[in-house]
Amino acid sequence: MIELLVLDVDGTLTDGKITYTNNADELKSFDVADGLAIATWTKKLGKKVAIITGRTSKIVQRRALDLQIEYLYQKVDNKDEVLEAILQKEKLSWEQVAAIGDDLNDYKMLKKVGLSFTPANGTRYLKEFVDVVCKNSGGNGAVREMVEYIVKKEGIEQEFLKAWL
């Protein structure tokens, strides 16, 4: 059973675009459907989520806080090392992890997890080996698609749905 979702940010939770204002403020957009799926995974199913990203952004910190994501690691060069520490803390195995990423800095982590995903806009290098290439792009429902795939595959779709029905 998958107990932990690991999410990249740029290109996965967002469309990968970073916009700066004249005041050097950073703008990102997140998909509400992704957020609802994440919240249902944690609050209704009692499972864990981690964001592990290569960049640092106050916006990502706010999104993680809004969604009550327990683990947030930013400015990470070696994502699989950070994930290993989370697994030790939570007493989980790699097989109990599903992760989604879109680019080369996600490669090593995605090779190790039990179930790997990349959005439709992910690099071809990841598409060659991940378990699932999402139909949706990052920032446009790829994370929602990931969660729905997992709950269906693991036979907990009704539990996921009854949280809202």
LUMTI-295322 format. One record per residue: residue number from 1; chain; x, z, y of N, C-alpha, C in turn. Coordinates in Angstrom, 3 decimals, padded with zeros to 6 digits, m for minus. Each point is the difference from the previous one (the first is absolute). Layout:
SITE seq mol      n_x      n_z      n_y     ca_x     ca_z     ca_y      c_x      c_z      c_y
SITE NUM   A        X        Z        Y        X        Z        Y        X        Z        Y
...
This chain:
SITE seq mol      n_x      n_z      n_y     ca_x     ca_z     ca_y      c_x      c_z      c_y
SITE   1   A  000.838  000.000 m001.199 m000.838  000.000  001.199  000.878  000.000  001.256
SITE   2   A m000.406 m000.790  000.941  000.695 m000.031  001.291 m000.438  001.230  000.803
SITE   3   A  000.972  000.757  000.470 m000.258  001.214  000.778  000.488 m000.105  001.436
SITE   4   A  000.903 m000.956  000.252  000.618 m000.123  001.319  000.037 m001.458  000.425
SITE   5   A m000.492 m000.259  001.201  000.139 m001.317  000.626  001.137  000.079  001.006
SITE   6   A  000.861 m001.004 m000.009  001.075 m000.087  000.986 m000.215 m001.273  000.803
SITE   7   A m000.029  000.177  001.316 m000.326 m001.094  000.901  001.136 m000.282  000.972
SITE   8   A  000.351 m001.251  000.120  000.845 m000.468  001.090 m000.925 m000.170  001.201
SITE   9   A  000.544 m000.213  001.183 m000.847 m000.142  001.189 m000.029 m001.434  000.503
SITE  10   A  001.072 m000.444  000.631 m000.002 m001.311  000.656 m000.080 m001.115 m001.034
SITE  11   A m001.061 m000.781  000.083 m000.234 m001.069 m000.958 m000.859  000.429 m001.179
SITE  12   A m000.329  001.297 m000.057 m000.809  000.527 m001.097 m001.234  000.716  000.561
SITE  13   A  000.225  001.095  000.709 m001.108  000.667  000.701 m000.337 m000.724  001.305
SITE  14   A  000.958 m000.792  000.497 m000.236 m000.818  001.191  000.303 m001.454 m000.344
SITE  15   A m000.263 m000.885  000.942  000.271 m001.422 m000.236  001.474 m000.350  000.158
SITE  16   A  000.808  000.986  000.315  001.432 m000.232  000.135  000.445 m000.329  001.408
SITE  17   A m000.941 m000.176  000.892  000.348 m000.305  001.388  000.189  001.300  000.769
SITE  18   A  000.988  000.012  000.875  000.242  001.133  000.879 m000.090 m000.525  001.420
SITE  19   A m000.864  000.591  000.798 m000.193 m000.416  001.377  000.506  001.107  000.913
SITE  20   A  000.781 m000.380  001.000  000.473  000.950  000.991 m000.655 m000.321  001.339
SITE  21   A m000.434  001.039  000.699 m000.536 m000.184  001.347  001.163 m000.032  000.992
SITE  22   A m000.294 m000.293  001.263  001.031  000.012  001.036  000.614  001.383  000.166
SITE  23   A m000.729  001.036 m000.394  000.501  001.370  000.078  000.756  000.399 m001.265
SITE  24   A  000.240 m000.961 m000.876  000.709  000.203 m001.271 m000.810  000.818 m000.998
SITE  25   A m001.316  000.074  000.201 m000.863  000.629 m000.997 m000.172 m000.979 m001.155
SITE  26   A m000.105  000.541 m001.193 m000.145 m000.808 m001.199 m001.461 m000.023 m000.421
SITE  27   A m000.489 m001.157 m000.423 m001.370 m000.137 m000.461 m000.011 m000.497 m001.441
SITE  28   A m000.873  000.594 m000.812 m000.227 m000.444 m001.375 m001.497  000.117 m000.255
SITE  29   A m000.498 m000.798 m000.902 m001.407  000.078 m000.395 m000.090  000.303 m001.489
SITE  30   A m000.930  000.884 m000.348 m000.224  000.391 m001.386 m001.414 m000.391 m000.405
SITE  31   A m000.187 m000.338 m001.257 m001.296 m000.393 m000.535 m000.813  001.250 m000.359
SITE  32   A m001.204  000.093  000.530 m000.868  001.155 m000.255 m000.362  000.094 m001.481
SITE  33   A m000.193 m001.130 m000.661 m000.339  000.008 m001.428  001.143  000.585 m000.828
SITE  34   A  001.234 m000.304  000.372  001.153  000.622 m000.665 m000.072  001.514  000.169
SITE  35   A m000.293  000.428  001.216 m000.063  001.433  000.296 m001.068  000.723 m000.800
SITE  36   A m001.163 m000.609 m000.136 m001.068  000.627 m000.776  000.382  000.114 m001.470
SITE  37   A  000.652 m001.023 m000.528  000.443  000.049 m001.398  001.046  001.094 m000.198
SITE  38   A  000.932  000.121  000.933  001.027  001.046 m000.082 m000.646  001.379  000.070
SITE  39   A m000.915  000.181  000.943 m000.674  001.297  000.155 m000.806  000.351 m001.244
SITE  40   A m000.645 m000.965 m000.599 m000.770  000.250 m001.224  000.933  000.369 m001.138
SITE  41   A  001.116 m000.674 m000.111  001.002  000.289 m001.031  000.469  001.456  000.098
SITE  42   A  000.263  000.455  001.224  000.529  001.362  000.155 m001.093  001.058  000.003
SITE  43   A m000.991 m000.179  000.843 m001.008  001.051  000.195 m001.019  000.069 m001.126
SITE  44   A m000.412 m001.124 m000.519 m001.056 m000.014 m001.016  000.548  000.009 m001.425
SITE  45   A  001.156 m000.642 m000.206  000.585 m000.038 m001.340  001.105  001.037 m000.180
SITE  46   A  000.442  000.617  001.099  001.006  001.053 m000.076  001.388 m000.487 m000.362
SITE  47   A  000.311 m001.244  000.358  001.302 m000.576 m000.336  000.886 m000.042  001.240
SITE  48   A  001.250 m000.370 m000.169  001.009  000.058  001.060  000.318 m001.383  000.556
SITE  49   A  000.470  000.003  001.260  000.454 m001.221  000.665  001.279  000.314  000.765
SITE  50   A  000.914 m000.938 m000.033  001.224  000.090  000.789  000.193 m001.291  000.772
SITE  51   A  000.433  000.122  001.228  000.458 m001.145  000.781  001.516  000.111  000.063
SITE  52   A  000.663 m001.074 m000.407  001.456 m000.074  000.099  000.313 m001.316  000.697
SITE  53   A  000.589  000.098  001.191  000.206 m001.183  000.823  001.411 m000.035  000.579
SITE  54   A  000.465 m001.189  000.274  001.342 m000.183  000.536  000.111  000.204  001.497
SITE  55   A m001.107 m000.049  000.698  000.004  000.176  001.455 m000.539  001.375  000.365
SITE  56   A  000.150  000.359  001.262 m000.552  001.241  000.526 m001.000 m000.353  001.087
SITE  57   A m001.169  000.633 m000.053 m001.046 m000.286  000.973 m000.953  001.188  000.122
SITE  58   A m000.279  000.375  001.230 m000.986  001.059  000.240 m001.386 m000.440 m000.460
SITE  59   A m000.243 m001.291  000.052 m001.291 m000.541 m000.422 m000.206  000.246 m001.495
SITE  60   A  001.035 m000.187 m000.785 m000.085  000.233 m001.444 m000.208  001.484 m000.270
SITE  61   A  000.679  000.837  000.756 m000.179  001.443 m000.139 m001.459  000.376  000.274
SITE  62   A m000.580 m000.596  001.021 m001.403  000.286  000.331 m000.942 m000.491 m001.102
SITE  63   A  000.264 m001.196 m000.532 m000.846 m000.536 m001.069  000.062  000.890 m001.234
SITE  64   A  001.188  000.449 m000.354  000.163  000.893 m001.147 m000.756  001.308  000.232
SITE  65   A  000.063  000.511  001.206 m000.726  001.232  000.343 m001.508 m000.231 m000.069
SITE  66   A m000.481 m001.116  000.548 m001.433 m000.335 m000.041 m000.516 m000.054 m001.432
SITE  67   A  000.818 m000.540 m000.902 m000.421 m000.172 m001.392  000.394  001.182 m000.890
SITE  68   A  000.611  001.001  000.606  000.454  001.195 m000.722  000.917 m000.363 m001.170
SITE  69   A  000.912 m000.913  000.270  000.991 m000.404 m000.997  001.088  001.065 m000.036
SITE  70   A  000.215  000.534 m001.175  000.901  001.144 m000.165  001.464 m000.339  000.238
SITE  71   A  000.426 m001.155 m000.468  001.409 m000.359  000.083  000.198 m001.169  000.946
SITE  72   A  000.809  000.214  001.030  000.358 m001.062  000.936  001.508  000.029  000.199
SITE  73   A  000.634 m001.095 m000.375  001.441 m000.143  000.180  000.249 m001.287  000.771
SITE  74   A  000.650  000.136  001.164  000.305 m001.148  000.843  001.518 m000.176  000.113
SITE  75   A  000.396 m001.202  000.399  001.416 m000.370  000.147  000.758  000.193 m001.315
SITE  76   A m000.599 m000.504 m001.066  000.561  000.148 m001.342  000.675 m001.306 m000.413
SITE  77   A  001.256  000.101 m000.395  000.724 m001.167 m000.504 m000.163 m000.156 m001.505
SITE  78   A m000.050  001.118 m000.714 m000.069 m000.046 m001.453 m001.300  000.665 m000.464
SITE  79   A m001.049 m000.783 m000.103 m001.332  000.527 m000.286 m000.108  000.627 m001.382
SITE  80   A  000.702 m000.543 m000.991 m000.119  000.571 m001.336  000.621  001.390 m000.085
SITE  81   A  001.012  000.290  000.803  000.578  001.350  000.029 m000.977  001.008  000.591
SITE  82   A m000.669 m000.378  001.071 m001.004  000.879  000.616 m001.147  000.227 m000.973
SITE  83   A m000.432 m001.054 m000.659 m001.083  000.122 m000.967  000.407  000.900 m001.168
SITE  84   A  001.218 m000.084 m000.439  000.496  000.860 m001.079 m000.160  001.481  000.383
SITE  85   A  000.297  000.339  001.241 m000.148  001.385  000.464 m001.465  000.432 m000.019
SITE  86   A m000.896 m000.890  000.401 m001.441  000.317 m000.044 m000.434  000.221 m001.446
SITE  87   A  000.442 m000.863 m000.893 m000.365  000.126 m001.412  000.461  001.338 m000.569
SITE  88   A  001.197  000.415  000.341  000.494  001.295 m000.475 m000.858  001.141  000.543
SITE  89   A m000.328 m000.068  001.279 m000.823  001.050  000.620 m001.387  000.070 m000.639
SITE  90   A m000.593 m001.152 m000.248 m001.361 m000.069 m000.543 m000.036  000.056 m001.536
SITE  91   A  001.183 m000.019 m000.617  000.101 m000.009 m001.468 m000.737 m001.205 m000.596
SITE  92   A  000.294 m001.158  000.573 m000.591 m001.255 m000.452  001.089 m000.913 m000.544
SITE  93   A m000.406 m000.968 m000.807  000.928 m001.013 m000.504 m000.199 m001.292  000.795
SITE  94   A  000.959 m000.908 m000.125 m000.115 m001.305  000.653 m001.255 m000.730 m000.472
SITE  95   A m000.386  000.189 m001.254 m001.174 m000.666 m000.564 m001.300  000.437  000.679
SITE  96   A  000.003  001.137  000.665 m001.200  000.518  000.659 m000.103 m000.451  001.456
SITE  97   A  000.848 m000.958  000.376  000.065 m000.469  001.382 m000.406 m001.467  000.089
SITE  98   A m000.809 m000.296  001.010 m000.281 m001.380  000.392  000.531 m000.164  001.413
SITE  99   A  000.678 m001.098  000.258  000.589 m000.227  001.323 m000.271 m001.420  000.455
SITE 100   A m000.058 m000.137  001.333 m000.189 m001.314  000.604  001.033 m000.192  001.104
SITE 101   A  000.612 m001.170 m000.005  000.969 m000.352  001.026  000.053 m001.502  000.142
SITE 102   A  000.563 m000.447  001.120 m000.041 m001.428  000.284  001.353 m000.675  000.128
SITE 103   A  001.089  000.785  000.003  001.273 m000.656  000.272  001.148  000.610 m000.802
SITE 104   A  001.189 m000.498  000.221  001.154  000.332 m000.823  000.345  001.487 m000.020
SITE 105   A m000.278  000.713  001.091  000.301  001.436  000.015 m000.929  000.798 m000.918
SITE 106   A m001.005 m000.636 m000.558 m000.904  000.636 m000.960  000.378 m000.324 m001.447
SITE 107   A  000.922 m000.919 m000.178  000.325 m000.567 m001.313  000.322  001.059 m001.055
SITE 108   A  000.998  000.839  000.262  000.450  000.972 m001.012 m001.115  000.979 m000.368
SITE 109   A m000.744  000.439  000.990 m001.103  000.926 m000.261 m001.072 m000.672 m000.862
SITE 110   A m000.375 m001.215  000.341 m001.046 m000.699 m000.741  000.410 m000.299 m001.442
SITE 111   A  001.291 m000.183 m000.225  000.489 m000.253 m001.364 m000.144  001.226 m000.898
SITE 112   A m000.061  001.206  000.591  000.003  001.238 m000.776 m001.382  000.585 m000.271
SITE 113   A m000.973 m000.296  000.835 m001.298  000.665 m000.108 m000.831 m000.530 m001.162
SITE 114   A m001.009  000.767 m000.373 m000.865 m000.385 m001.112 m000.868 m001.201  000.289
SITE 115   A m000.400 m000.174  001.267 m000.873 m001.103  000.383  000.419 m000.459  001.392
SITE 116   A  000.394 m001.262  000.124  000.527 m000.506  001.274 m000.885 m001.104  000.560
SITE 117   A m000.075 m000.006  001.340 m000.838 m000.949  000.734  000.777 m000.571  001.179
SITE 118   A m000.367 m001.200  000.392  000.442 m000.555  001.266 m001.192 m000.720  000.624
SITE 119   A m000.128  000.053  001.319 m001.088 m000.742  000.654  000.211 m001.504 m000.118
SITE 120   A m001.027 m000.756  000.317  000.094 m001.467 m000.045  001.143 m000.508  000.872
SITE 121   A  000.311  000.719  001.080  001.065 m000.406  000.902  001.366  000.573 m000.388
SITE 122   A  000.103  000.611 m001.167  001.282  000.527 m000.463  000.987 m001.116 m000.308
SITE 123   A  001.269  000.347  000.020  001.036 m000.986 m000.286 m000.093 m000.485 m001.453
SITE 124   A  000.393 m001.223 m000.209 m000.055 m000.581 m001.346  000.880  000.758 m000.981
SITE 125   A  001.052  000.664  000.500  000.894  000.752 m000.879 m000.725  001.155 m000.682
SITE 126   A m000.974  000.579  000.680 m000.802  001.051 m000.610 m001.097 m000.596 m000.867
SITE 127   A m000.579 m001.077  000.448 m001.082 m000.639 m000.756  000.441 m000.416 m001.394
SITE 128   A  001.302 m000.219 m000.180  000.528 m000.434 m001.289 m000.068  001.083 m001.066
SITE 129   A m000.099  001.290  000.386  000.035  001.046 m001.022 m001.067  001.089  000.118
SITE 130   A m000.672  000.129  001.133 m000.985  001.081  000.097 m001.144 m000.211 m000.988
SITE 131   A m000.698  001.082 m000.294 m001.132 m000.088 m000.915 m001.180 m000.739  000.619
SITE 132   A m000.213  000.210  001.309 m001.162 m000.603  000.667  000.406 m000.554  001.365
SITE 133   A m000.300 m001.264  000.213  000.101 m000.596  001.328 m001.424  000.015  000.562
SITE 134   A m000.190  000.751  001.054 m001.344  000.137  000.583 m000.468 m001.324  000.604
SITE 135   A m001.295 m000.176  000.014 m000.587 m001.165  000.663  000.002  000.198  001.517
SITE 136   A m000.075  001.269  000.420 m000.023  000.327  001.426  001.413  000.221  000.532
SITE 137   A  000.157 m000.277  001.276  001.280  000.219  000.670  000.110  001.436  000.488
SITE 138   A  001.215  000.390  000.340  000.217  001.310  000.598 m000.757  000.122  001.305
SITE 139   A m000.580  001.177  000.222 m000.790  000.223  001.201 m001.386 m000.599 m000.066
SITE 140   A m000.300 m000.685 m001.100 m001.292 m000.669 m000.178 m000.605  000.313 m001.358
SITE 141   A  000.132  001.240 m000.443 m000.668  000.434 m001.212  000.829  000.016 m001.269
SITE 142   A  001.310 m000.241  000.083  000.831  000.006 m001.208  000.038  001.383 m000.649
SITE 143   A  000.069  001.048  000.803  000.039  001.350 m000.559 m001.350  000.353 m000.621
SITE 144   A m001.083 m000.396  000.627 m001.336  000.205 m000.565 m000.103 m000.700 m001.354
SITE 145   A  000.479 m001.233 m000.050 m000.009 m000.769 m001.244  000.808  000.726 m001.079
SITE 146   A  001.126  000.550  000.372  000.846  000.753 m000.925 m000.754  001.193 m000.580
SITE 147   A m000.614  000.791  000.864 m000.731  001.189 m000.453 m001.150 m000.407 m000.917
SITE 148   A m000.766 m001.015  000.390 m001.117 m000.442 m000.830  000.481 m000.512 m001.361
SITE 149   A  001.130 m000.679 m000.033  000.570 m000.472 m001.261  000.318  001.190 m000.908
SITE 150   A  000.627  001.017  000.566  000.419  001.163 m000.790 m001.207  000.759 m000.538
SITE 151   A m000.980  000.273  000.855 m001.144  000.798 m000.483 m000.784 m000.753 m001.071
SITE 152   A m000.064 m001.313  000.122 m000.675 m000.781 m001.043  000.819  000.008 m001.292
SITE 153   A  001.294 m000.251  000.108  000.886 m000.053 m001.167  000.018  001.331 m000.754
SITE 154   A m000.080  001.099  000.737  000.108  001.321 m000.625 m001.356  000.606 m000.362
SITE 155   A m001.071 m000.763  000.216 m001.317  000.465 m000.401 m000.572  001.117  000.860
SITE 156   A  000.439  000.086  001.246 m000.518  001.047  000.902 m000.735 m000.616  001.197
SITE 157   A m000.439 m001.233 m000.183 m000.694 m000.716  001.072 m001.299  000.707  000.395
SITE 158   A m000.753  000.494 m000.983 m001.260  000.684  000.317  000.245  001.290  000.775
SITE 159   A  001.060  000.712 m000.355  000.368  001.219  000.721  000.386 m000.337  001.443
SITE 160   A  000.724 m001.108  000.176  000.389 m000.477  001.325 m001.234 m000.360  000.825
SITE 161   A m000.926 m000.722 m000.614 m001.205 m000.445  000.698 m000.978  001.128  000.289
SITE 162   A m000.151  000.923 m000.942 m001.015  001.049  000.198  000.342  000.933  001.150
SITE 163   A  001.229 m000.059  000.459  000.380  000.784  001.169 m000.810 m000.419  001.228
SITE 164   A m000.484 m001.236 m000.018 m000.709 m000.543  001.164 m001.429 m000.421 m000.277
SITE 165   A m000.400 m000.041 m001.260 m001.360 m000.477 m000.317 m000.979  001.156 m000.108
